[in-house]
Amino acid sequence: MNINDLKTLYDYTLWANHLVLEAAERLDDEQRHLALGAGHRSIHGTLVHMLSAEWLWLARWLGESPSAVFRDQDFADLAAIRERWRQVEDERERFITDLRDEDLLREVRYISTEGQPYAFPLGQLLEHVANHATHHRGQVVAMIRHLGATPPATDLLYYFAQLQ
């Protein structure tokens, strides 16, 4: 995978994440907090987990090793999640925009939230984070469907189709 492929993957991730957030906004607060046995307990919890992971990995790519992740109660509502996510997206966009193919081979060293040291090539970490988002979007889509609402179509091909 080269940097242009990864930029496309992150454009898709942004698009698909926004569709899921918009679908979650059509639910009421009780539905978003309902424990549904998937993801991270609830739609709210899973969205916070997704946001937290994107923030955490960006910090690691920038040379930091946060010792804790966001908690559900750190965000009162979906508007608070969306606002913080927008900040992470903007910072990540600036980071990715400046990358070149050779940067993808750079080793990123970090300490996990459990205190364990790790090192991976940046390109693998970028792929991991996009894949992680896809996994949890699927969980949110399933929870939305379980509530009887219509979830968004977030498949990659739908993203490509809307570009045409």
N, C-alpha and C positions, 0 to 999 in steps of 0.2 A: 504494500500500500504506500502511495506517495502522499505528499502534502496536499495536492489537489483532491485526491480521493478522500482524505480526512476532512478537508474543508467542506466537501459535499456531504459527508456523513454528519458533520456538526450542523450544517444548515438544515438537514433533514431532522436531526434531533431537536433543534430549536422549534421547527415547524410542528412536529408531532407533540412535543411537550406543551406547546401553546394550545393545540387542539384539545388535549386532555384537560388542561386547566379551564378552558372555556366550557367544556362539558361538565366539569365539577362545579362551576359557577351556576349552572342551571339547577343544581340540587340545593336543598336547604341545609342549614348548618347541622341539623340532627342527622340527616342522611350521610353527610360527609364524615361525621364522627362515629357513626354506627359501626360496631365491631362485626366484621363480616367474615372473619376467618381466613383472609387472604392477605398477601402482602405484609404490611406492617400494621396489622390490626384493622385499620380503617382507611378510607380514602385520604382523610387528613393526614394520618400517620404515614401513609405510603408516599404522599406528596412531599412531606417534610423529609422523609428519608431520601428521596430522589434529590431534592434540593441540597440536603446536607452532603450527599456523596459528591455532587458536582462542585460544591464549594470546597470540600476537603481535598479532592484531587487537584483542583486548580491551585490551591495553596501548596500542595506538594510539588507540583510542576514548577512553582515559583520559589522553591527552596525552603518552604516551611513544613513543619510537622505538627499540625494541631493535635492536641491530646484528647479532645472530646468532639463529639458530633452534636448537631442540633437535636433537640428533643421536641416532641409534639407540643408541649406546653410553652415552648419558646415563641410560638406563633398563634395569636389569638384567633385568627380567621384566615380565609383564603386570600384576602387582600394583602395581609402581612406576608404570607408565603410568596405571593406574586411579586411584591415590591422587592424583597430580598433576592429572589430568583433573577429579577431584571438586572440587579447589580452584578450578580455572578455571571450572567450571560454577557453583559457588557465587558467585564474584565476578561472573560475567557475569549471573547471575540478579538480583543486587542492582543492577547497572547498568541492566538492561533494565526492571526493575520501576519505576524512577523516571522513565523516559522518557515524554514526551508527544509528540503528533503533530508539534508545531512543532520539536521537537528533531531530527526526522528530516531536516530541511533544513539543519541546522548543518553547516558545512564542517569536515571533519577534515583537518588538515595533518599529514603525517608524512614521515619520511625512510626509504626502503626499506633493506633490509639491504645493498643494493649502493651506498647513499649518494645515491640519487636522490630529490629532493623530489616529493611528490604531494599532491593535495587532492581530496577527493570529499565529497559529502553523506553524512552518517552513515547515512541510510536505505539508500542504495545499497551502502554497505559492509556493513551488516547482512545485506542480501539476498545479497551476494557470499559471505559466510562460510557462510551456511546452504547455498547452492548448492555451494560447495566441499566441504562435509561430505558432501553427497549423492553427489557425483562419486566421492569416495574410498571411501565406504561400498560403492558398487557394485563397486569394484575388490576390496575385501576379501571381499565376498560371492562374487565370481568365483573368487578364490583358495581360499576355503573349499570351494567346489564342486569345483574342480580337485583338491583333496586327497581327494575322495570323501566329504566330510562334508556334512551338510545345513545350508545357510545359513538365516538368518532371513529372513522376509518383512518388508521395511522400507518398502514403498510407503506413500505418504501416506494412501491410502485405508484401509490396514490400521490406521493410527493412528486415523483418524476412526472406523472400525468398533469399535475397542476402547473408544472413549469412550461408545458407545451402551449 
